[in-house]
Amino acid sequence: MSNPVLAALLWTIALFLSLWPDSVLSAEITRLLAVLAAMTGAGMLAFAGGDVAKRVVAAPKLAAAVVLLWLLTAVSCIWSVAPGTTLVYAGIFSVMPATLLALLFASPQPRETFLKALAFMSGGLVLLMALWALAQVFIVQEYLVSGQVRHPFANPNAYAGFLNLAAFAALGLCFQAKGGWTRRVLLAGLVVIGAALAAISSQAAALTMGGGLILSFALLRGGLPAGAWKTLAGVFAFVIVIGAVMGMMPGKTDLVTRFGYLIAGHAESWDNRLDIWRAALALIAQHPFLGTGYRTFFLTYPSVRLPSEIYSGGYMVHSDPLEYWVEIGVAGVVLFYAIGIIAVMRFARWFRANPQCDPLTVFLFCGCAAFIVHTHVDFLLYTMPTMMLFALAFGVLMVRTAAGDEVAATPFSFTATLPPQGQVFAAVLPVFLLLGVFVPLMLGEHYASRAAALIRKDDVEGFAQAVNAANRVNMGLSARPYLMAATVPLSILKNRFPAIPQEEQKALFTQTDGLLARALRQNSRSAAAWYHRGDLARLVNPSVLPDNYPKAEDSFAKALEIDPLHLPARVALAEIRQASGDDKAALDLLAAGLRWPYPVFDALPYFEKTAVLAKRLGRGDIAEQAEKARYIHITRLASAEKQRRALDALKEDGLFLP
């Protein structure tokens, strides 16, 4: 088996692992293996064929911009609010630039072999993904979420963006093929992918795909083969029919209905995005130049989250260029658009020089353009499968638009005096350094997740072993194991205070405070760490605390500043104010939290506490607001069983029922 074929196999394995992160092993181990397989495959492709010193790099300006963007994601760990988090996700991000750069740097013959092998391997995997989308509608409907297809993706838009890219590539290959079984197979694949897109029913994907198809046909004009329009009409008609059939199925959301709701003014998902974008702009105003560190938006978002934003988990901006600006600063968004502009100019030059342009290149360009437009309203460049597939399509596009006289290529050479072996070493060293940090961090996250699972099973000994293992392998760059370790002495203090002797209290305090300090060094935006620090201050005698140790109320207030939805900190701070005799201040603090949505069942005691205190102080308006919020919260609970139990409790205690 030649190196390019093995590289294609490794890359396909990486794509498979990225699609099913929990299939066999833990999510962290599976993702780690996916990154290593993708990077190894890309490296094998890049250096297959030898003669590295004589190699030319297609699209050198674009390649330089991609390298700078890659470097920026990793270097942002220096100023990141959570360096370990940034390094973990910078490692995952690497699969996209590594794939793209490998295609630009590869020798022509190995690259052609790699792409042919990949067309069969990854093409088959994409087809399976399309069939799986249809299976969720017709066979395994328990995988549907609110009537929408999304498994194994985090949201349906990423699924649709993934298949959109495949559809454009299949269209180009179909009209490029000379005929025979290849075209028939591609047409069958197009039908399945089109039906899968209808099943997923993504508004943004449908709009961007429509725009991309219009642009494709406008550019090709008379360049399509005879009978192409009839073929396309047949595919389109079948997709409409199958989409209509799926739309009539009970519990299934269809695209026509979704657009109907949008036209009628029911634009909750888009209003939700606008709220997130407003919050993102507030973060940009706080960190306009360098950002907060790659992939740290979810840590900084709670402090600026608008109360009207009730639908998202708060993990993504839902606009990739905007998230780049939030996380890696103005340089990130400039590089994002610079890469796009270079690509458009390169395609335009090629298009002018090739009036009889081939369909594959045009469809790839329009597919990539549609994908990039889609990234402005979603997080496609933060989802590993879509990142990989885009890098592949974009890299092939850049290779195919190379000028005939090689004016768009440059010899691979950093300096005339550095020998070829030294140049290769200089190129791969940063990659190995990044992976050298990424691998132990991912292993540490694996052990941390294992510890969380063990403590839920009351396996305290296994929990302690897993936490210790996490701290051993992750080089102290992750906050999560430190936070987990801190819960052990905190639990001892909670269960035995105030009966614990002074010396033992001091030892437990020193141990816990040291762990929390390390956690805050690795994640300064950890509301949980600040909450535990406040809890610690309440669980030991005042004589144990150092003179300069933050007061409990200050730590709880800091946790609330970072995350206004942190209910334990809000309730604890209110209890301190009540203990000091200021019931009004306690109620004001509790009432302020009623603006926010809480996605956890544990919020119910908070609503009850607020309602009881409001009634005692004669604030019927706040009591009614708390009772309404409690009922609304119950209706949003994901579990029907929890909802039933909570509603039964409402009836028993006679609280508000609308």
N, C-alpha and C positions, 0 to 999 in steps of 0.2 A: 504494500500500500504506500503510495507516494506521499510526501509530506503535505502537499496541498489538499489531498483527499482526507488525510488524517486531521488536518487543520479544520476542514469543513465539518467533519464528524464531531470534533471537540466543540466547535462553535454551535452546532445544532444541539448537542447535549446541554450546553450552557443555556440556550434558549428554552429548552424543555424544563430544566431545573428552575429557571426564572419564572416560568408559568405556573409551576406547582411547588411553591416554597415549603409546603408542609406535607408533601406527598409521602415521603419515606422517613427522612430524618427530621431534625428540628429545623425551623425556619432559618435560623442563623447558619447552621452547617450547610443546608442546601444552597443558600445564597452564597456562602463562601465558596463552595464547589463550583457554582455557576460562574462566579467572577474568575476563579482560577482557570476554568476550562476555556472561557472566552478569551482571556488574556493570553493563554498558551496557544490557542488556535490562531489568534491575531499575530503573535510573535512568529509562529511557524510560517505563516503566509508571508510576512514581511521579509524574512530572511531566506526564504526558499529560492533556489536558483543561483546562489552565490553572487560574486562580483558586486559586493555592496558598494565599494568605492566608486564604481562606474555607473551606479544606478541613478536614474533621474526621478525626481519627485513631481508627480502631477499636481497642478494647482499649488505652487509653493506659497503664495500669499495666503491662500485659504488655510493651508496646512499650518502656517505660522500662527494664524489667528486661533486655530483649534488648539494648538499646543499651549498658547497663552491662556486660553480659557480653562484648559485642563489644569495647568499650573496654578491658576488663581483659585480654583476650588480647593486644592490641597493646601496652598499657602495660607488661605483664610483661616486655618486652624490657629494661626499665631494670634489673631485678635478675636477669635470666636468666643461666644459666651459659653460654649461647650466643646472644647477642642477634640475630645474623644468622639463625640457624635459627628463632628465635621469630618474627621479622618475616616470613620466607618463609611459614611456616604460618599466621600471622595473616592474611596476604593471602588464602590459600586458604580459611580459615575464613569470610572475609567474605561468600562467596557465600550462606551460609545466613542470617545476619541481614539481608543486603541484600534477598534474595528475600522474606523474611517481612515486613520493614518496608515494602517497596514495595507488597505486597498490602494491608497495613493502611492505607496512606496514599493509595492510588490512588482516583481518582474512580470512582463506580459503573459508569458506562457504559464507559470504557476498560478497567476491570478485567474486566467481563463479556466484552468482545471479546477481551481477552488470554487469558482462561481457555478460551473456546471454541476459539480457534486452537491453544492449547496442548494441548487434549484430542486434537486430530487429530495434531499434530506429535509431541509427546512421548509420547502414547499409542501411536503407531505405533512409536516407538523402543523403548518398554518391551516391546511385543509381539515385536519383533525379538530383544530380549534373552532373552525366554522361549523363542523358537524356537531361538536359539543354544544355550541350555542343553540342549534336547532333541537338537540336532545333535551335541553332544559325546558323547552316549550312543550314538546310532545310526549316526553317520556319521564323525565325526572324533575317535575315541576317544584319539588321541595327546594330546589336550588334557586328559584326565582326570589328576588327581593322586591317587595311591593309591585309585583307583576313584571319586573324588569330582569333581563338576562345580564349577569355581570361576572359570575364565577368563571375563572379563578382570579379575575382582576378586582381591584379595589372599587372601581366604579365602571358603569357601562360605557362611558365616553372613551376610556383607555382601550377597552375591548374593541370598540368601533374604530378608533384611530389605528389600531394594530391591523385590523382587517382592511381598512381603507387603503393603507400602503400596499398590502398584498394585492388588492383588486386592481390598482393602477399598474403594478408590475405585471400582473397576469394579462391585462388588456394590451400592454405594449408587446409582450411576448407572443400573444395570440395573433396580433396583426403583423408581427415580424416573421412569424413562422411561415414556411412555404406551403404548409397544408398537411394533410394526413392525420395520423393519430395524435401528434403533438398538439395540433390546434384543437382537436376534439376534446382531449384531456383538459386543456386550458379553458375551453368553453364550459365544460362540466364543472370545473373548479370555480369559474366565475359565477355560475348559477348558484352553487352552494354558498359562496361568499356573499353574494347579493342577498340570498334568503336569510343568511345569518345576520347581516346588517339590518334587514327589516325586522328580524326578531329582537335585536338589541335596542332598536328604536332610539338612537341618540340624535337629538336635534342638531347639535353642533356638527357632528360627523356627517349628517345628511346634507346640511347646508354647504359645508366645505367641500364635500365630494361633488355635489352638484356644480359648484363654482369651478372646481378642478376639471371636471368633464367638459364644461362649456369652453374653458380655456384650451383644453387639449384639442377639441374638434376645430376651434377657430385657428389654432396654429397649424394643424395638419391640412385643413381645407381639403384639397383633392388628393391628399397623399395616402388615404386609406385604400386598401384593396377592394376590388369589386365585391359587392354583396355584404360589405361590412355593416352598412346601415341596417340591412334586414336582420343580420345576426344580432346586432345590438338591440334592435327593437324586440326580437324574440326573447332575449335574456331579460330585458326590462319588463316585458309583459309577464313573464313567469314570476319575477320577483314581486310584482304588484299583486298577482293572484295569491301567491303564497303568503304575502304580507297581510292581505285581506282575510285569508283563512285564519291566520294566527290572531288577528285583531278581534275576531269573533269568539275566540276561546275565552271562557270565564276566568277572570283574575289576571289576564294578560294585558299589559300596557302596549298600545300600538302607536306608531309614529303619527298617523293622521289625527288621532285623538289628542296626542300631546301638542301638536301644532294648533289644534282647535282651541285647547285650553289657553295656549299662549296668545293667540289672536283675541280671545275673549277677555284677556286681561289677567289671567291666572299665571303670573310669571314669578312664582315663589323662588324657583331655583336661580333665576337670573337676578332677582332682587337680593337673594342671599349672596350671590357673587359680588354684587355692587357693595354690599356691606363689608365683605372681606377685603375688597380692593381699597375701600376707604381706610380700613384699619391698616392695610399694608402701606398706604401712603403716609399714615401717621408714623409708622416705624421707619420709613425712608427719611422722614423729616428729622428723626432722632439720630439716624446713622446714615447720612446721605452719601458718604464717600466710600467707606470700606465695607459697610454692611455688618451683619451680626455673625457671620460665619456660615459657610455652606451648610444647608439643610438644618438650620436652627429656627426657621420661622415658627414651627409649632411650639417652641419654647418661649418665644417672645410675643406671640399673638395674643395670649389670654389678657395681657395688660392693656391692650387696645381694642379688644373685642367689643362690638356694639351689642347692646341687649337685644336688638331686633334680629341678630344673626343666630337663628335657633336650629338650623338644619345640619350644618357641617360638624365634623369632629375637630375642626381647628388645626388640621395637619398641613394643609396646602393652601396657597394663595389662589389656586385655580386660574393662574395666568403665569406661564413659565418665565417670560421676560421680566414681569413685575417681581416674581420671586427671586430671580437672579439679582435684581437691584436691591431687594431687601437683604439678601444674604451675602452677596459678594460685591456689592457696591456698584457704583456707576460704571466702573471698568467692565463688569460682567455684562451689563445690558448693552454697552457700546460694542463689545466683542460679539455678542449675540447678533446684533443687527449688521455689524461689519461682515460677518460670515455670510449672512443672507445676501447682502449687496454684492459681495464678490461672486457668489454663486450665480446670481441673476445676470450680472455683467458677463460672466464667462459663458453662460448659456446663450445670451443674446449675440455674442460674437460668433459662437458656433452656429447659431441659427442663420445668421446672415451669410455665413460661408457655405452653408449646406441647404440650398433651396429645396432639394429633394430629401428632406430630413426623414430619418427613420422613426417609426412610431414608438419604439421602446424608449428612446431618449426623451421624446416629447412627453410621453405618459409618465415617465419617472420624474421629470421636472415638475409637471403639474401635480403629481401625487405628493411630492416633497413640499411644494408650495402650499397645497391644501392642508398638509400636516402642520406646517409652521403656522398657518393662520389659525388652525384649531388649537395650537399650544397657547394662544392668547386668551383662551377661555377655559383651559383645563391644565392638567399637570402631566402631559404625555412625556415630557423630558425628565420626569422624576419617577417614571415607571420602567423597570428594567427591560421587559420584553419590547415595549415600544421604542425605547432608546436603541436597543440592538437592531431592530428591524429598520429604523430610520437611518442609522449609521450605515447599514448595508446598502439601502437604496440610494442614499445621498453619495456614498463613496463611488458606487457604480456610475451614477450620473456624472460626477466630476471626472472620472476616467474617460467616459464616452464623449465628453465635450472638450477633450484635449485638442488643441490646434494641430493641424497636419505638420506644420514646420517646427513643432515642439517649442513654440515661443512661451508656452505655459508650463514648461518644465525646467528644472535646474538640477545640476549635479548635486548628489548628496555629499556635502563637504562642509564641516564647520571651519576648517582652516587647512591651508595647503600643507602645513608642516606636520599635522597630526596624522599618524599612520591609520590605515583603514580599520585595524583592530581597535585602535583607540577611539575612533569615531563611533564604532558600534557600541563600545563600552560606555562612552559618554551618553549615547542615546538611551540605552536600556537601564543605566544605573538609577535614574530617578524613579523609574517604574518599579524596580526591585526594592528601593527604599520605601516607597509608598505601600507596596504589598507587604513588606516586612513589618509595617505597623498595622496594616489592615487585618492580616491573618490572626495575630494574637488578640486584637480587639474583638473580632467576630467570635473567636473561641471564648473570650470572656463573656460576651453577651449570651452565648449558648449556655454557659454555666449559670449565669444570672437568671435566665428564663427557667432553667431546670430547678434552681433554688425556689423560685416563685411557685412552681408547680408542686414541689415537695412540701412547702409550708402549708399549701392548701389541703394537703393530705395529712397534716399534723405530724409529718416526719421531721422532727426538729434536728435529729442527728444528721440526716441526709441534707437538710437545708444548710446546716453549718458547713458541711464538707463542700457543697456546691459553691457557697459564697466564698470560702477560702480558695477554692480552685479558680474562681473568676478573678479574684484579686491577684493570684499568682501569675496568671497568664496575660492579663491585659495591661501590664506595665503601669498600673495605677492611673490610666487615662480615662476610665469610665466612672461616673458617679453612682451608677445603679448598685454595684456590689457593696459600696461603702454605706449607702442608705439601707440596704438589706441587713448588713452586719450590725448597723446601729439599732435596729429594732430588737435585737436580742437583749442587750443590757437595758434598753428602755422598757421592755416587757417585765424584766426583773424588778425594776424600780416601780412600775405601775402596780404589780401584784403584791409587793411587800412593803412599799413606803406607807407609813413612816417608821415601821418597825426595824428597818435596816440600820445597823450601827453606823456611826459617823464615818469611820475609816472605810467601810465597805461602800458607803454612798460616794465618798470621794473617788475611790477607785473606779466605780461604775460611771461616775460623771466624767472622769478623765478619758476613759475608754470611748464613751459615746461622743463626747465633744470632739475628740480627735478624728473619729470616723466622719462626723458631720462636716468638720472643717475641710477634710479631704474631698468630700462630695461636693462642697460648694466651690472648691478650687477648680474642679472639673466641670461643674455646671452651676454658674452663678445665678441662673434663672430657675433653680429648683425650689418651687414653693413648698414641696414636701420637706426638704432639708431645713428650711426656715421654720416650718411648723414644728418639726421634731426638736429643733433648738429651743423654741418657746416652751414646748412640752417638758423638755429636760429641765429648764429653769424652774418649773413648778413642781418637779418630782424629787427635788433634793432640798435639804435645809438651806436657808440663805447663807449660812456660814460656810457652806461648801463652795459657793460660787465665787470666782475671782472678782476683784473689785470692778474691773472694766467689762464684765460679762453683760451682754445685752439683756434687758429686762424681757420677761415673757411676753408682755404686751407689745414691745417693739418688734420682736421676732414674728409674732402673729400678724402684726400690721404689715411687715415686710412681705410675708407670704401672701397676704391679700393684695398688696400692691402689684406683685408679680402675677397673681392669678385671682381675680375677684370671684371666681367660681369655686375657690377652695373652701368648702363648707366647714370642715373641722376647724380651720383657722378663724373663720368668721364667728362660729359658735363659741370657741374658746375665748376669743377677745371679748365677746359679749358677756360671757360668764365673769371675766375679770372686772368688767365695768359694773356688773350687777353686784359682785362681791364688795366693791368699793362704795355701794349704795347709790350708784347712778343708774337707776332703771331706765330713765328716759334715753340716756346715751346708748344703753344696751339695745333698746328697742329701735332706735334710729339706725344702728349698725345692722341689726337683723333685717329691718324693713328695706334697707338699701339693697340687700341681696335678692329681694323678690323680683327685681327687674330681669334676672338672668334665668336662662333655662338650665336645668340640671339633668344630665342623662343617666343618673344613678338612682337606684331604689333607696339608698341610704339618705336621700334628701328629705324623705317624709318626716322624720323626727324634727328636722329644722323648721319645716312649715308648721308643725304642731307647736313647737316651742314659741315661735313668733306669734301665732294666733293666741295662745294662752297668755303670754305677757301683754299683748295688745289689749285683750279683754280686761285684764287686771288693772291696766292703766287707763281704761275708758276710751281707748282708741279703736272704736268699732270699725272705722274705715280700713285701718291696717289689718285688723282681724279678718274682715271679709276678704281683703286682698290676699292674705295668706291662705285662707281656706280655698279660694278660687284657684290660686296657684298650685295648691296641693292636688286638687282634683285634675287640673290640666296636666300636671306632671304625671299623674297616674295613667291618664289616657295615652301618654307618650311612651310608657314603658314597653320595652320590646317583648317581654314575656307575658303571654296571656294569663298564665297562672299567677304571676306576681300582680297583675292588674286585678284579677278576680279577688285575691286575698286582700289587696289594699282597699277595693271598693266595699268588701264586706266589713272591713274595719271602719270605714267611713259611716256606714249605716249603723254600726254598733255604738259609736261614740256621738252620733247625732250631729256631726259637723256638716258644713255646707254641701248640698247636692243641687246642682242646677237642674 
